[in-house]
Amino acid sequence: MPVLVPIGMTGDAFERDGVQVVPPSGLRGLIRGLAAGGRPNARGWAGAPCTPLPGLVEAARLLFERQPLPRIKRAESARIPETVSLIESALREHTLVLVTGVPGSGKTLVGLQVAHSRAFPAVFLSGNGPLVQVLRYSLASREFVRDIHSFLRERDAPPPGLAVVFDEAQRAWDRDRVIEKHQGRFAASEPELLLRRVGRVVALLGEGQEIHAGEESGIGQWADGARDWDVVGPPHLAQHFRRYRSEELLNLTSSLRSHRASDLALWADLLLGGKLDEARRVVLEGYTMLASRNLDVLRDYARGREVRCGILASSKHRKLEVRVARHPYWHYGEWYEAPASDPRSSCRLELAVSEFGCQGLELELPILCWGPDLVWDGSRWVAKTGRPRKVRDPQRLRVNAYRVLLTRGRDGILVHVPPGLDSTWDALLAAGIRAVV
């Protein structure tokens, strides 16, 4: 039976949704009552293993070492095991499986389990360079996860029957981007190139998270590449494909982050949609949401919490007080995983990463430095990015960038709003963020 003990609670115990909520003073009585007259085994309870929900890197480490993932009630209630089984049974030759979901819903976790389940030969690919670096750094292995761009450049044909799990598939390059980046060697989109190369593909799609030029074609380029394929996916994508089987399980709607962050994606969508009053009404109990005009105030707050923290900022924020890691092959492994004693560690709060460096990854308590590239004009958010190059919709990409930045925190988010962005400051407070000085 799950038991919640709020440290500051002084009222009577109660039960909600199968969870016993009890004040610290009532915990002894609850334990005695649950023991049904027997003597509680305090030593056994204290010595029992703790199995919190693993983060992405820890889950990857367990799978890499062929260790079972802990049975997490939250993951099981979200039907993650059934989703993995469904994908394994559906993934036949010439089949594309699509998996969608909100940030933190476990898309990458599902993909890692499928790729390393031994049900069939498979490889886990990602177009997210920083994610690849973090997993390689943590696991000290270059084979567990591979870069999609280098996979497509390989001259040798892949083994027969190989399945590919493509993480962050919404970031697949369109035809023009491929021609530019591969210097004319290929003349098709990444989805089309991948579907030509292998016969079984799982595409993990973070909808509304296309953040770069060349990523704006979305589901359309997957539909173009899979015209003659059998496609299995969530019902809301059915209209894009000719031969399609709908499966509700393939749309992951529940966040696997802490209960405190379960509605964070909804709150961010309402905020960025300009629905500030509705965002304020979203209940994020226990999830820290603070803002300050002084970056040092937020630094001191984060350092005092002894959690994995770090500074995030938009790639278009040109007036930031700290440097931003902009190179795609920077030391992201150390930034996310190394202790604070390492000069490259995120916990030093000296160097920020952008939306390109944090998509698909997370921190316990990030500091988001809001920039002048997305401002509130009194009724809506307006992107101000200068003259866009090779971008169809700069407004959409900026909003998506901030959606990514706002949803990286497992336990909370701190937002720095510099002087000169007064209307943006007012909008964030109106959406429920609390000011600190």
N, C-alpha and C positions, 0 to 999 in steps of 0.2 A: 504494500500500500504506500503510495507516495505521500510524504509528509512535508509540509512547508512551515518553517519556523521564522517568521519575520522578527528580526532582532528588536525592533522598537515596539512591537505589538504588546498592548496591555489589556485588550478586551477579551471576550470569551472565545473559546475555540469553536470552529464551525467546519463544515464540509462543503466543498464546491467542485463540481465536475470530477468527483472521485478522488479529490485531494483533501487530506486533512490539514487544516490551517490552525496552528496552535501557537500561543505565546510561549516564550522561553520558560516561564514559570509553570506552564502546564504540560511540558514535554514529559516529565517523569510519570505523571499520571496517565498520559496517553500510552506510553510504552508498557506500563504495568497492565493497562486495560487490554492492549493488543496481545499481551502474553497469555491471556485467557486463564488467569489464575496461576500459571506457572511462574518460575523465577526467570526474569529476563537474563539472557546471556550477554552481559555488557562487554566482556572481553571478546567474544566472538563477533559482536557487532562492530566494535572498534577496529578489529583486525581484518574485517571483510574488505575485499577490494572495492575501490571507488571507480566507477566506469562512467565518467561524464562523456558527453558527445565529443568525439575527437574533431579537431579542426582538420582542414583539408590536408595539410602536410603530415599530420600525425596519422590520419587514415591512410594516406599513400605509403607511409613508412610501414604500417602494419601489413598492408597488402603486399608490399615489396618483400617483406620478411616471411610471407605466407602465414601470417598470424590471423586468427579470426577477429573481425571487428566486434567491439562490444555490442551486446544487444541493447539498443537504446529504445525505450518506449516511444519517444517522439518520432524516431525514424520508422519504427514499425507501424505507428498509427498513421504516418504519411504513406504507408504501403511501399516503402522503398524496396524491401525484399521481393515483393510481387512484381514490381516494375522491372527489376533485374531479370527475374525469371521470364517475364513476358518478352523482353528484348532478346534473350538467349533463344527462346523458342521461335520467335518471328524472323530471326536473322538468317534467312536462307539465301541462296545464290541469287544475285540480281535484285536484292532488296535493300531499300533505304529506310531506316527507322529514325524518326524525328522525335526529339525530347525537348519540351519547352518548360519554363518555370520561372518563378520570381527569384530575385537574388537571394542566395542562401538556402534554396530549397533542396539542394543536394544533387544537382545535375552532374557536376564533376565527380562526386562520390559514386553515383550510379555508373558513370562512364568508366571510372577506374576499376570498379568491381567487374563490369562486363569484360573489359580488356584483359583482366588478369584472373579470370575465373577458371581457365583451362578447359572451358567448354568447346573452344575452337582456337586455332592460332589467330592472334589479334595484336594490334599495335595501337597505342594511345597517342594521338597527334594533337597538337595545339598550334594555333596561329598566334598565341599569346606568349611572346618571347620571355617576359619576366616570370610568368608562371612556370615555363619550362626551366628557367634558370633556378628558381627557388626549389623545385622538386629535385633537380639534379644535384644541387648543393646539399640539400638535406639528406638525400639517399646515397650520395657519392656514386651515382650511376648515371650514365648517359643513355641507357637503353630503356629504362622504365617509361619515359615520356620523350617524344621526339617532336621536332619542329616540322610543321606541315610544308614549309617552303623547301627545306632541304630534302624531304621525302619525295616531293614531286620532281626534284632535279636529278634523283638517282637514275642511273642508266640501266641497272639490272632490274629485271622484272620481279615483282614481289612474289612470294611463295604462293602456289595454288591454294585457293580457299581462304586466303588471309582476309580477316575482317579489320576494318579501321574504325576506331572511335575518335571522332573529330570534336574536340572541345572548343568552346567559344566559336561555334560555326557561323554565328551571325557576323563574325569579323572576316569571313572569307573574302578574298579580293575579287573584284569584278574583272572583266576582260581587259579593260584599259589599264588598270593597275598592274595586272599580270604582265602585259606587254612592256610596261615601263620598268618594272622591277626585275624581270627576267631578261631584259634587253632584247626583246623580240624572239626569244627562243620558243615561247609558247604564245598562242593566240586564242585563248579561251579562259573562262573564269575558273577559279580554283575548284568550285564544286564540280564543274564539268570535267576538269582534268582528273580529279580524284575518282569520279565515277567511271571514267574510262580505264583507270589503272587497276582498280580492285572491284570485286563483285559484291561485297557486303559492307555497308557503311552505316554507322550510327552518328547522327549529327545532333550535338547538344547546343541548343539555341537559347541565348539570353535575349529575349525580345526587348526592343527599346534600348539596346546598349551598343548600337553601332556608333562608333566615336571617331572614325578616321575616314579621310578621303579614300574612295575605293571600296568602302564597306556599305554603301547606301542602297545597293540593289536588293538586299534582304532576301526574303524567301523566294522571290522571283527567279533568281539565278539557280537555286536548287531545283525549282520546278522545271526550268529549261533543261538542266542537265539530266533530270530523271524522267524524261518524257516516256521512255519505254521500260521503266522500272516499276516493280511493285513497291508501294510506299505505305508504311504504317506510321501513324502519328496521332496527335490529339485532334479532336473533332474540329476545332476552329481553323485548322489549316487545310481542311479537305477540299475547299473550292479551288485550290491552286494546282491540284494534281489530277491526272486522268485515272490512274489505277490506285485507289486509296482505300485503306482500312482504318477506321477510326477506333482509337482506344483511349478512354478517359485517363487511364493510369499514366499515360505519357505526357500529361500536363501536370507538373509538380507545383501545386498551389500553396503548399504549407512550408513555411520557413523552418529549417532545422537548427537555426541559431537559437540562442537562449530565448525563453518565453518573453523576455523583455524586448527582444528585437523582432518578434514575430510579425508585427504590423508595420515595420519600418519601411518596407517597399511601398505599402499603401500610402503612408504619410508622405514619402518623397514624391510619389506620383501626384498627390493632391497639391503639395507645395509647388511643384514645377508646372502644374496645370493652372496655377493662379487661384486655386480654391483654398485660400488661407484659413477661412473660418472652419471649413470641413477638416482641414489638416489639424487644426487645433483640437478638434473633438476626437481625433484618433487617440485611443488610450495606449500609451507606452509605459506601463507601470514599471518603475524601477530602472528604466533605460535613461541614462544620463544624457541630457541635451542642454548644453550651455553655450553661450556666446559672449564674446568680449571684444572691445575695440583695441585691447592691449594683448599682443601675442605672448608676452612674458607671463601674464596672469594665467593663461591657459597652459603654458609650459610647466609652471609651478604646480598647477592642479594635477596635470598628468603624471609628473614625476612623483608626486606624493601618493599616487595610487598603486605603485609597484605592479603595473600591468604592461603588456606589450603595446606601446604607443608609437606614434610617428606622425609626421606632417605630410598632408596631402594638399595638392594645389592643381588648378587647371593648367594645362599646357599653354594656354593663352594668357596666363597671368604674368605680365612682364614687369611688374613693380613689386615683386615679392621681397620680403625682408631676408629670406634665406635662399640658397641656391636650389635649383630643381634638377634632378637627374633626368636628362633628356635623351641620352643615347640608349638605343634599344638593347645594347649588350653591356649595360652597366652592371655593377655588383649587386643585383637584386637579392641573391641568396643571402649574403651577409646582412643586407638591410632588414630583411624579414626575420632571419633566424639567429644571427650572432648576438651575443650578450652586449649590454650597454658599454662594456669596456672596449669593444671593438670600435674603431673610429668610423666605420661604415654602418654601424647599427642604427636602426630607426629610432631606438630609445634615446639616443643622444639629442634628438630634436634639433639637429643642425642642418639637415639636408632633406628636401621634400621629394616625393615622387608624384607624377601626374596621373591622370586617368589611365594612361597607357601602362603605367607601372603598377597599378593596383587593381585593375579589372581582373576578376576571378580570384582575388586574394583578399585577405582581411586582417585587421588588427583588433585588439580588444578595445582600445580607446584612441581613435585617430583625431588629429587636429586638422580640420579643413580650413585652409586660408581662402576665403571667398575673394574672387578677383573682379576687376571692372569689365570682364568679358561677358558677364551675364548680370544685368541689373534690372531692378524692379522700377517700372515707370509710373506706378500708382494703380495700374490695372492689369499688367501682364509683365512677363519676363522678356527682355529684349537682349539679343546677342549683339555684342560689339567686338568684332574680331578683326577689323581692318578689311583689306581687300582679299576675299577668299580666292584660293587657287585650286582649281580642279575639284571644287566642292559644289554639289547641287543645292544643298539646303543647309547653310551654316547655322541657322537658328536651331534646326533639329539636332545637329551634331553637338552644339553647345549644351542644349538641354539634356541630351543623353550623357554627355560628359559629367555634368553635375549630378545626374541620377546615379552614375557609377560612384562618384566621390562621396555622395551622401549615404550610401548603403554599404560601406566597408566596415562599420563598427559592430563587433559582437556584443559589447556591453554598453556602448554609448558613443556620442560624438560631440566634439568641441568645435565651435566655429569662430574663426577670427574674421571680423569685418573691419577693414582699415578705414581711416578717416576719408571722407569724400563719398562714401557709399551709404548715406543716411537713409535713403528710401529702401535700399536692400536690407539694412539693419532693421527698420521698422517692419518690413514684410516677414523677416525670420521670427521676430518676436510675436507678431500676430499669428504665426503658424504654430506657436507653442514652445519655441525655444526660450529658455530663461536667461536673462542677462546677469553677468557677474562682472565685478570691477576689481 
